[in-house]
Every structure is written in C-alpha cells, then in structure tokens.
C-alpha cells in the first residue's frame, strides 16, 4: 500500500535529524529499506510541513499503516498524518505495490526537504522549551480507517471519553 505522509520537524531535533540522514543512520535497524532516503525525497511547503510518499505493508499484516516505521519518524517529527494514496479496494497490495505507479504523478509543492533542513538545522531553539509533540493521526482513505487505526486516533474502546477526529466507517481488511 502507498501512503501520503505529512509532518513537521520538531525544532529541537533539526540538527540531529540532518546528521542522522547525512550519515545514513536515520531508520537504523529498520529491516525493510532506507527510511532516510525516502524522507529526504520529501518536499516542504511554506508552513514547514513535509510531504512524502511511503510504501508499507504493515496494514496488511498488523491492521495499522506504517506500524513498524512510525517510531523512527516520531523521534524527530510531530503532527504526522498518514493517508492512503488510493482506495485500498483498488490496491493489489504486497508484492504488486512495490512496482505500482499509482503515485507516479504525485508532486508536492515546496522546496526539497534536505535543502530546508540544512537551512534550518543551525537555527537555535530556546533551551528547555521543546515544541509540544502532537500524536500521529491515521486518515485512511477519505476518513475510513481500520479499527486498530481508529483506536490509535483515540476513537477505540481504550480511549477514555475520546472521539475520533476522523469520524466515519472503518475499513475491514
């Protein structure tokens, strides 16, 4: 499955993230590809939001898109959103997705992520005042998410009085 991701860099991690990407350490230990090179191909708009495309098969096996990758991103990024690039009903999934061209024409506006990061990594961030980290949100396809994704969004049975910011039916995968 292909996903459209967006996020913002946590200001206090800019320099560390740049160093990790440049040294090939970003995503170290992740067994299924180079997360750093995929993130580095992202584009950053005027609001500082990075947008990029990821291929991931986690939902097919665990019910949650980007389940294995998300921890690597959350270390440096905030306000992460994960949306399906196309309807899951139209996606052949693993292994066909690897060579699928469904996102071939996707072009995000803005400057290359590494240019943005290099320009901003040296900016000082006031010590002791880290930006609030906002939780990752799963958007699914037009608001339809799996039950496990809905739970992570705060709409599941373990959410104490929470409601999903993305109401709607869930996908049965």
CORJOSUL-V327882 format. One record per backbone hydrogen bond with DSSP energy under -0.5 kcal/mol. CO is the residue of the C=O (numbers start at 1). NH is the residue of the N-H. Records with the same first field share a line. If there is no record, write none. Layout:
BEGIN
CO=NH / NH
END
This chain:
BEGIN
1=56
2=85
3=5 / 54
4=83
5=52
6=81
7=50
8=78
9=11
10=13
11=14
13=17
14=18
15=19
16=20
17=21
18=22
19=23
20=25 / 26
21=24
25=28
26=36
27=30
30=33
33=35
34=38
35=39
36=40
37=41
38=41
39=42
40=114
42=113
43=51
44=111
45=48
48=9
49=45
50=7
51=43
52=5
54=3
57=60 / 61
58=61 / 62 / 63
59=63
64=67
66=70
69=72 / 73
70=74
71=75
73=76 / 77
76=10
78=8
80=137
81=6
82=139 / 140
83=4
87=90 / 91
88=91
93=97
95=98
96=99
97=100
101=104
103=106
111=44
112=116
113=117
114=118
115=119
116=120
117=121
120=123
126=129
132=134
134=79 / 80
137=82 / 139
139=143
140=84 / 142
141=144
143=145
144=141
145=171
146=150
147=151
148=152
149=153
150=155 / 156
151=154
156=159
158=160
159=161
169=145
171=173
END
